[in-house]
Each structure stands twice: as C-alpha cells, then as structure tokens.
Amino acid sequence: MPEKPIPEYDPLVSKSYALHYLIATVILIASLFWALWDEAFGQRPWKAFQEQWKDRYGAFLKTAKSKSATSEKDVRQNAEYQQLEQAWKQADQQSRSRREEIQKHLSDLSAKILAVQSVFTDRRAYVNAVTYEIETDSSTSGKKSKQDDLKKFKDKLATVEYPDGTKKKYNFDQLEETYNDLKAERAKLGAELADLLKPVTEAKTKVDEYISEHMVDLTPGQIEGLQKKTEEWDPKIQQINVAEANIVDR
C-alpha cells in the first residue's frame, strides 16, 4: 500500500500554539482562585456576619463587666454576705495549718511510693509469671524446681532509693508490704484532707450562691468566661434544632 504524501502545510508543525496554551493556563489559574474564594467566602456570607457579631458582642461584654463589677460590689457590702464570707474565712483558717501539713505529707508519700513502685513492679511481674507457670506445669518435679527458684527470688534483697537519698533493702514480701502500707497511708490522709476541706467548700459555696442569687446581671467571673469563649470562637455554621416544632435551621 503506497504511503500518503506529507502535506506541504501541516498546522501541528508549522504553527505555534504557545499563545493558546498561555491563555488557557491563565484562565485555569484564575478559575482556581475564583473557586477557592467562592468556596471560602462567596458562598459563606455568614462568616462576615459572625465576625461582626463577635466584635459587637465582645464590646458589649466589656461594658457589661463594668456594670457587673459595680453590682457585685454592692452585694458584697450587704451584712448577710459579709457574715457568710466571715464564716468561710473562719472555716478556712481553722483547718489551713493541718491541710498544708497533710498536703506536704502526701507529696512526700507519693514520691516514696514511686521509688518503691519502680522496684516492686518488675519483681511482682516476675513473681506472677513464675506463679502462673507453676500452676500450669503438669510435672511435679517441674513445679518443685520452679517453687524453689521462686522462693530464692523472693528472699533476694532489692534496694530502694528514696527521694531523700536514703537506701533500704527489702525482700519481696517486705517490698510488697511497704508498698501497700504507703498506699494505705496516702489513702487515709487523702480522706482526712477531704473531711477538712468539706466545711470550707460548703461555706464557699454559700458565698457564691448568695452572690448569684442577689446579682441582677451575671457576675464578673461569668462575664470573663463569656469573653474568653467569644475571643476563642471561630466563625462556623450554627445549627439550631427546635425538637418541639421539628425545625432545624442553620
């Protein structure tokens, strides 16, 4: 079959399409930026509305906080409030020295427990593993051999270095007893601390409740919480669901 003759004018060879490609590329890039803008802002006008609301609400809260502080000051000057506040301070003062003593002791106990635990945990894991092997070994001689090895391991002394630099040696049973005694002492002191804090907490709750009940507006602390929440808030779709009317709106 004879080959077709090559035409004298071939547009693919004799003509440049660089300008066409350039125009198409510019159009594509422009379309991309337009699509990104439309996706982020063009179809979301509520972002601007919410930013405006955020600024206005923040300004309102600043004004409200000033009024609230004045209102709270008036409440604090009330004789009944001062009586409640005095009862709270008295309850706090009565148990403060013992609470500080317990908290210091608890801190020391926690450090001691960590020191003992760092040694005891590994030894207990080994004892549990060998105990399981003894229980599952069907050979009498094998059990006897493992029991002897376990007894030797338990009798072997381990050194515990406490936070104050002192070192003590314990066998496994002594180590376990020391660990449990320290935890029991910490639990006992924790319960005592809770009992000491209970009247203080109750008295403070009465003070806070009195302020909340006699304040016309929100307290300054509550307004500060709203201010922080507003400052950290980012514009987003807000969905409102009214279950009683079966209405959902955005």
C-alpha positions, 0 to 999 in steps of 0.5 A: 500500500503506497504511503500518503504524501506529507502535506506541504502545510501541516498546522501541528508543525508549522504553527505555534500554539504557545499563545493558546496554551498561555491563555488557557493556563491563565484562565485555569489559574484564575478559575482556581482562585475564583473557586477557592474564594467562592468556596471560602467566602462567596458562598459563606456570607455568614462568616462576615456576619459572625465576625461582626457579631463577635466584635459587637458582642465582645464590646458589649461584654466589656461594658457589661463587666463594668456594670457587673463589677459595680453590682457585685460590689454592692452585694458584697457590702450587704451584712448577710454576705459579709457574715457568710464570707466571715464564716468561710474565712473562719472555716478556712483558717481553722483547718489551713495549718493541718491541710498544708501539713497533710498536703506536704505529707502526701507529696512526700508519700507519693514520691516514696511510693514511686521509688518503691513502685519502680522496684516492686513492679518488675519483681511482682511481674516476675513473681506472677509469671513464675506463679502462673507457670507453676500452676500450669506445669503438669510435672511435679518435679517441674513445679518443685524446681520452679517453687524453689527458684521462686522462693530464692527470688523472693528472699533476694534483697532489692534496694530502694532509693528514696527521694531523700537519698536514703537506701533500704533493702527489702525482700519481696514480701517486705517490698510488697508490704511497704508498698501497700502500707504507703498506699494505705497511708496516702489513702487515709490522709487523702480522706482526712484532707477531704473531711477538712476541706468539706466545711470550707467548700460548703461555706464557699459555696454559700458565698457564691450562691448568695452572690448569684442569687442577689446579682441582677446581671451575671457576675464578673467571673461569668462575664470573663468566661463569656469573653474568653469563649467569644475571643476563642470562637471561630466563625462556623455554621450554627445549627439550631434544632427546635425538637418541639416544632421539628425545625432545624435551621442553620 
